[in-house]
Amino acid sequence: MPVLSDLTAKYPGYSILVTGHSLGGALATLSTYLGITCEMDGKDPPFKDRLVYVYTFGEPRVGNYPFAADYDARNGNHYRLIYNRDPVPHVAPCTQYSFPDLEGDSSQCPDISLGATLNYPCCIHDKYVILYDNVTGLPFVQEHVVNGSYWHNGVEVWYPEGENEQKKLHQAQMCGHRICTGLPSGEDEACSNNGDPDILSAKKEHGFYKHGICGFSPLKAGCW
């Protein structure tokens, strides 16, 4: 971070681009957040009043819902590229259910931010760890974590396999994509959350980014 302070002082008015793959994507998020919010050696945050763009590839979830909401309020230019069923963006897992409705369908997750009850893949509600008493068989709460669910920040850009025939013209690069701005924000149920991550093909799915996006190959450009 001291290096960033020096560079931003040397180049006033420049915009900033931060990027990373996998764990590097998570570090890109944390570095950006620190650069926007934290003073360095008594000086203003190095990214203060700067236009910051963040592009990550296969980024895992970094924080909980309050962190994601605060991050997005400070930086609206964060784009997470996800290929097909790459499992890494689904780590750590979000909380799918709130406190179980023992009288009905526990798959209904009340979304407190939207004031609705919808069947979302991820839930903003507090996280509960439920155990069952060995004698009575009744459930009890072992742990209650306020806003405990992991949650994605930024906008997902999803590249589902086989969606675009242009792939065949670009040596299996990522072409057809969706900008995922549906609900819930950060965890759009219509994109990579709409199916199960492919754990068995993790190496292929998570390594596919190196083939590039239509018209550009980081392998050929010597960037990977």
N, C-alpha and C positions, 0 to 999 in steps of 0.2 A: 503493500500500500504506500509506503514512502516514495517508491519509484513512480507510482501513479500521480502522487501529489506533485512531484517534480515535473513530470511530463505535461500535466494539465496546466501548470503554471507557465511552462515554456511555450505551449501552443494554445493560447486563449482563443475561445470561439470555435475550436474544433469539435465535431461530434465524435462519439466513441462507439466502437463496435466490439462486443464481447461474444466469444463463441466457445463451444466445447462439446465433446462427445461423451456420453455415458456419465461416469463420475465427473469428468471435466465439465459436463453440462450443469451438474449440481454446483460445482465450484464457481461456474460462471454466474449462476443465480446469486450465490452468497456474496461473491466479490462485488457484483453490481449493487446489491442491497447495502453492503458496507460502504461502498463508494458514494452512495447517495445519502446515507444517514449519519455516518460516523466522521467526527473531526479527527484529523491526523496531526499530531505534534502541535496542537493548539491552533491549527489552520482549519478553514472550512472543509467540509467533505469534498474530496477531489472531483466528484461527479456533479457537484452542486451547480444548478443552472445549465447543465450540459444536456444535449440531446443524446441519449444512450440507446443503442440498438443491441438486442441480445438474440442470437440465433443458436439454438442447441439441437443436438442430434441424439435421440434415444436417452433423454434426460430422465432420471428417476424423480419421484416426488421428494421434495426437500423439506417442507415444513407442514404445519397444520393449516386449517382454513383461515384463522386470523392472520397468520403470516402471509398467506397467499393474497388475501384481500388487501393488506397493507402494502405489499410489494406492488401489486397491480395499480393501486392508487398513486404510487410514486413513479412507476415506469410502465407506460402503456405500449411499449415497443418490444415486447418479449415474445418470440415465436419458437415453439417447440416442434421440431420435425420428428414425426414418428412413422416408421415403416411397418406396415401391415400388422402382424401379431407379435412384434418385438415385446418380450416380457419385461424388459428392464424399466420402461416407463410406468409399469404397474407395481413397482417396488418403491417404497414400502406400500403395502396395500392400504387402500382407503377403507373406512368403515362403511359397510353396506347397509347396516340396520341400526336404528336407534334402540332404545330400551324395548325388548321384545314384547309385543302385544300377545299376552298369554291367552287372550280370549278370541284372537282372530289371526289374520295373516301377518306374520312378522316380516314379510318382504316389503311392506308399505313403510316408506321412510318419510316422516314429516320433515319438509324442508323449511326451516324456520326463517330463512332469508326471503322466501317467496310466499310464505303464508299459505302453502298448499301441501297436500299429501299426494306424493307422486312416487312411482316405483323407479327410483333412480339407482344407478350402479354404485354411486358414492353418496354418503350422507354427511351433512354439515353438523349434525347433532353431536352431543357429547358421546364419548366412548365409554362403554360399560363392559366390564369383564364379569360374565355370569357363571356361577358354579351351582351345582345342585347338591342339596344335603343328602348324604348317604342313607340317613334313617328315614326322613320324611319324604324325600324325593322332590322337595320344593326348591325353587330357584332362589338364590340370594346374590346380591351384588358384592363381589370381592373387591372391585376397584372401580372408581369413577374418575375419569380424566376429562376435565373441562375442555371442550373443543379438541378432543384427542385425536380425531381422524386426520391422517395425512391427506394433503390436498395439493393439486397442481396449480401453480401460478402461470400466468401468461396465456397465450392463444395457441392451441394445438393446430398443427398443419399435418393432416393425416394422409399417408400414401398407401392406400389399400392395394394389395397385389392383384394384378389382372384387371383393374378398373379401366385402364386406358390402353388402347391398342397401340399407341405411339411407343409403348415400351419396346415392342419388337423392332422398332426403327432406331432405337437408341441403346442397343447392347444391354438391355435389362436394367437401364437406369430408372430412377424414380421419376415418373411423369405425372400421371393422373393424381390429383390431390384434392382435398377438401379443407376449406378454412372452417374450423370448428368453433363457432361462436354460439352454439345452442346452449340449452340448459341441462344441468346446472353449470354456471360459469366456471370454466377451468376444468370441468369434468364432463364435457358434452357426451351425452349417452348415445348419440348417433355416430360417433367416430370410433376410435380404438377401444372405447369402453363397451362397445356393443357385442363383443364376443370374448372368448377366453384367450389369454395370451398363450403363445405356442412355446412352451418350455422345452420341448424336444428339439425344436429347431432354433434354439436361442442363439447359437453361434452364427447361423446363416442370417437370421432376422436382424440381430443386433449389429452384425458386421456389414450389412448391405449398404449402409450409408456411404461407404468408401467408393462405391460405383458411381456415385454422383447423381445430380438432378439433370433433367433433359438438357443436353447440349454442353454439359460441363462434367469432366471426370477429374476428381482430385488425384486419382492414381496417376493419370497421364500427365497432370500438371505438376506432379511431384509434391503434392500437399499432404500425402498420407503415408 
